[in-house]
Amino acid sequence: MFRVVAHRFGDPAQVLSCEPLPRPEPEAGGVVVRMLASPINPSDLITVSGAYRHRTTLPFVPGFEGVGVVDQRDETVTGLRVGQRVLPLGAAGGWQAFKATPAGWCVPVPDDLTDDQAAAAYINPLTARLMLRAVTPAAGALVGVNAAGSAIGRMLLRMIHAAGACAIAVVRSARARQSLEGEPAAAILIQGAPLPPLDGGFDAVGGVPGTEMALAIKPGGILVHYGLLSGTPLPAQLGQRIPAVLRPFWLRQWVHSASREELGEVMARVFDDIRAGTATTDIEARYALTELRAALAHNGRAGRRGKILLAPAQT
């Protein structure tokens, strides 16, 4: 049994290591989940780098999403059975063979979803579903999506289309534009091209591209800002300079403020999105925890088209 752990902050390739894991016991009201698969996500690597050190305790085991099977449960736990597949949410820790977690944070996984679908069912699909709920595009509305070639960008394009609205996709290069062929976008623009007047938008980039999208949104429209891929924040006074509504979104904040009942209800909708094909996630490769170096290198490859999964049960 192994876990991937950081004992200090820094470059993930340098500070993450695979080490033996003592088998945990369930705490009061808790379960122990045998992890089946957990993706490598930017949020994992950013946390390891030290970006959130004010709220991150070392040693730190990454893995903010993943799927596993209930292996043990405290005698007080009801509603979950040993052998049941669950998403153990609420905290990191997916990159290990066994994760001890409160039972209330475990979302049961429907039998008709595969392990790969379930492993990536949380961060991007839930974020996309919640953000779309904030914008609620009307039929025929023009909605901008930058970083549209990303996994969550593609989900937003499909969800906007399913809502009867028209997505304007913005990407960084001609190669990225070509990769979006077949996705339901009304137009695919390269970053820096003039944007049409938009009824709403989703900004994962910040900086100049995010500002350009904010300026293109009509009065009263909503720009949901949820990422900083450019490494540059939006201008501090932007919200006062535009007639649109600037609405930041943090998944962590929503999840920890929602009731467990509400979380379960929204996840049920997410599972429907996955079944419908609007929130699918491509999986490019699987690696055992002991293959950590190869997994991280593959994750960093240019042109990668799918998620890299760590499979703690794989040897």
Secondary structure, 3 states (H helix, E strand, C coil): CEEEEECCCCCHHHHEEEEECCCCCCCCCEEEEEEEEEECCHHHHHHHHCCCHHHCCCCECCCCCCEEEEEEECCCCCCCCCCCEEEECCCCCCCECEEEEEHHHEEECCCCCCHHHHHCCCHHHHHHHHHHHHHCCCCCCEEEEECCCCHHHHHHHHHHHHCCCEEEEEECCHHHHHHCCCCCCCEEEECCCCCCCEEEEEECCCHHHHHHHHHHEEEEEEEEECCCCCCCCCCCCHHHHCCCEEEECCHHHHHHHCCHHHHHHHHHHHHHHHHHCCCCCCEEEEECHHHHHHHHHHHCCCCCCCEEEECCCCC
